[in-house]
């Protein structure tokens, strides 16, 4: 199964410099975090520190561009940070990066090392194609709060990823819903790298190539396809 990804004209108008690059993989092997995936996260934190050279994550030009995009659709970026900035803050903190599962560790490591939002979805749990749109406010977003499943609704005009069943990720790449996340049972996944100007396309391609290499290393024999960037 190959998922289709579309970006609405409304989102393109909001952020003309937006680019995404997808990796679709089948035959993946997932499981609990390992010493190897943990080492990748630690190395990513070291690479991030070198990249920032003493600056805070939000002072990086790419993160600043994401803050502007969040502000443009009515979100407060200091409260709801894009996924890369949120991970970067954790990477630089005393507690460090969380260990989730093998596949999530891999894409989180790439996100932190390259300071680019990266997400992963279970292809078998996505209904229809994935679409990046501005919400009407009526869409369902199923999440878990305090151990209980609840239904939220995005704000009108909020940028969201959604499929035929509802919202899969709120505020562009801020909070993923549990319905489509990668679990230890995942065998087919789509990994989405998202960037804004001024990040060059070559930087996005380098990050995607590194992630594809890691997926091949940790899931030998997996069928992995890297798509072309779409602006």
C-alpha positions, 0 to 999 in steps of 0.5 A, a space after each residue: 500500500 502506497 499512501 498519497 500525501 496532499 497539501 491544500 492550497 490554503 496551507 501553501 498560501 500560509 507558508 509558501 516555503 513549505 516542503 515535505 519529503 516522505 519515506 514509505 517503508 514496508 517489512 519493518 521490524 519494531 520493538 522496544 528501544 535498544 542500546 543501539 537506538 539509545 546511542 543514536 539519540 545520545 549522539 543526536 543530542 551531541 550533534 544538536 549542541 554543535 549545530 546550535 553552538 550555544 544558541 537556544 533552539 528557537 534562535 535557529 533560523 529554521 525553528 524561527 520560521 516554524 514559529 512564524 508559521 505557527 503564529 500565522 495560523 493563530 497558535 502560540 509557538 512558545 506554548 505549542 512548539 513544533 515537534 523538532 523544537 520540543 525535542 531539541 529542548 528535551 535533548 538539551 535538558 538534564 533528562 535528555 530524550 525519551 526512549 519510545 520504541 525502536 522506530 520512533 527512536 530512529 526518527 527522533 534522532 534524525 529530527 534532533 540531529 538535523 533540527 527538522 520536524 519528522 513524524 511517523 505514521 503506521 500505514 495500516 492504520 491510516 484511512 485513505 490518503 493523508 492531507 495537510 489542511 486548515 481545519 474547519 474546527 469540526 474534525 475529530 481528534 482522538 487522543 488520550 488524557 489521563 489514561 482515558 480516550 477523549 475526542 478533541 476538535 482543532 481550532 478553526 483555521 488550525 493547520 492539521 494532518 488528517 485522513 478520512 477518519 479524522 485528524 492525525 496530528 494537530 497544529 501541523 506537527 505538534 501533537 500526534 494522535 494515538 490512532 496512527 502512531 508507530 507501535 511495536 506491532 508496526 510493519 509498514 510506516 510512512 516517515 514525513 520530514 517537513 521544512 520551511 525556508 530558509 532550510 535548503 532542499 539539500 538539507 532535507 534530502 540529507 536527513 531523509 537519506 540518513 533516516 532511510 539508511 537507519 531503517 535499512 540497518 535496523 530492519 534488514 530486507 525492508 522495502 524503503 522508498 524515498 519520495 521527491 520533495 514537494 514545495 
